[in-house]
Amino acid sequence: MAVYQSKGRWYFRFQIKGKQYNRAVPEATSKRDAEKAEIRFKSDLLQGKYNLVEGKGEMSFSKLIDVYIEYSKTNNLSWKGCVSRAEKLRGYFGKKKIGEISPIDIERYRTEQKRTPKINGAQRSNTTINREIEILRKMFNIAIDNNWLDNNPCSSRKVKKLREENKQERFLLPEEEERLIEACSGEHIYMKPVVICALNTGMRKGEILGMKWNCIDFKNGFITLLQTKSGKARKIPISSALMPELQELYENRNSDFVFSNPITQNGYYDLKRAFPSICKKAGIVRLRFHDLRHTAATRMVAAGIDLIVVKDILGHADISTTMRYAHPVPERKLMAVEALANFGKNNKILSLKNQDNIE
């Protein structure tokens, strides 16, 4: 035992499993008192009161992924994408123990991902890699919360976020909307109410595909979303364009899901094939389903709807997120710069009128 006195105060110092403990004992008046305090402190450590857990950091990374997947299924609306990224991380770190993974290992992973092209030969984007690192960071936080690990090697302080490329934001033009709706025919006829719902609510794809009939209140004209990204329920009014689509679906319903496969009677898993197909048929390029949400936000803001209202409809936690989605349409930008062009003329006319009034 290392008990010592410094400047009239007693201390003890010792090491267990490579971890140093150095504590003052303010109540001690003698060396014996300090030794007794040290014994009590060690006893508490062995009982787990000070986070001294046998085998900390020994859990396999693969086991941590299994824990994360169960967590994601319970807490994330878009858990399928999270699971896919987690399995990719398993392929790289799966043979390691969680305590063996360091920030430099994570940097090596990012470097390798940048150098390894995708199946189509394209380079992996910084945005994609950042999403994977976010999931890795969450895994280690879960380990820390459960006392399986002391520190997060993937913290934002240790592993800086890669700079993401600026991409041109996309929203649907009115003439493109007409073509897109017309393309929802034949084998893709079921896509018409889905697209109309997206454009008239600003809902996320997962919210739309997961929506059930108990969420629809035809009498009061509201959709109440229960499964949302934030975990908080929100209400969205049903527009005059969407109402007849929902009523027709309800009359011919064969499932608890609003949008369901007529053969399996299950909700649609995804639209990865269907949406690109109708876009191609309509002659529309570089449009993702999520851009329909962009379009809804842009149109509401362009119509003069208060940002707080738009934020509530979209289900954003922060108004700054709403502002990112609300891209000014070209016509509004033209109006803004024309106001600048006419500013001098208007002020000159106003000045002449004021002189006339003075005279």
Secondary structure, DSSP 4 states (H G I P E B T S, - for coil): -EEEEETTEEEEEEEETTEEEEEEETT--SHHHHHHHHHHHHHHHHTTTTS--TTTT-SBHHHHHHHHHHHHHHH-TTHHHHHHHHHHHHHHHTTSBGGG--HHHHHHHHHHHHHS--TTSPPPPHHHHHHHHHHHHHHHHHHHHTTS-SS-TT-TTTSPPPPPPP-------HHHHHHHHHHS-GGGTTHHHHHHHHHHH---HHHHHT-BGGGEETTTTEEEE-S-SSS--EEEEPPTTTHHHHHHHHHT--SSBSSB-TTT-SB----TTHHHHHHHHHT--S--THHHHHHHHHHHHHTT--HHHHHHHHT-SSHHHHHHH-PPPHHHHHHHHHHHHTHHHHHHHHHHHHHHHH-
